[in-house]
Amino acid sequence: MTLAVFASCNATRTESVPDRFKMSVGKLRNVGFFEEYKSFSDDQLTDSLIAIAKKKHKFSGYDDFEEVYDPIENAKWFDLHIAELDDRRVWWHDLESDICKENLIYRATIKEYEKLSGGYLNAREIKEDWRSDYGPIEISFWDGDTLRVFQPEYNEDWYDVKFFSFLETTMVSNGSPYKFYMHDQTGQDVFLIRATQEETEKIEKEMGWKFRRFVSP
């Protein structure tokens, strides 16, 4: 009995990163992730995503790919990090994000959510205006023939989370069936998916994750 347990543990510890990647890719595709890669086989998609991840995790002379995609030491977050590579379904960011007059983070976030929205957010002429370093702040953009305007509260380095309600409400007004759901084990470092309630339940069942609504319109 002891020998069998040892052998099982040893097999897990020698599992390769590509094999673990491929396993996760297959499960995620089953629940609707990576739809833009429909023509790829699991092997092709795995190779492509590994290349994307290696590029993503190499910055300023530092490379944390092996740390992030360690199938043993980072097993709890491994699948989440692969899902994160689908930026049409996932947005994973710290809510403390150096929000300030110089950085124009809100404007950049709208562009990210345009891709995330599934086609239900089409922002043009995005503006982020600060009257001073401490606000007032006004975010505006044209959405079709509608001018969308939101005035976030200054919150030091942090997002005003009502901003995400504003974006979701905008999507819904454009006919979106989707909402934003947050992984329940993330805090200020928020892992969000864009999904319907039905899709969320399917993802939870397949991946063993648990989500809750991030914001309420």
Buried (B, 14 or more C-beta within 10 A) or exposed (E): EEEEEEEEEEEEEEEEBEEBBBBBBEBBBEBBBBEEBEEBEBEEBBBBBBEEBEEBBEEEEEEEBEEBBBBEEBEEBBBBBBBBBBEBBBBBBBBEBEBBBEEBBBBEBBEEBBBBBBEBBEBEEBBBBBEEEEBEBBBBBBBEEEEBEBBBEBBEEBBBBBBBBBBBBBBBEBEBEBBBBBBEEBEEEBBBBBBBEEBBEBBBEEBEBEBEEBBEB
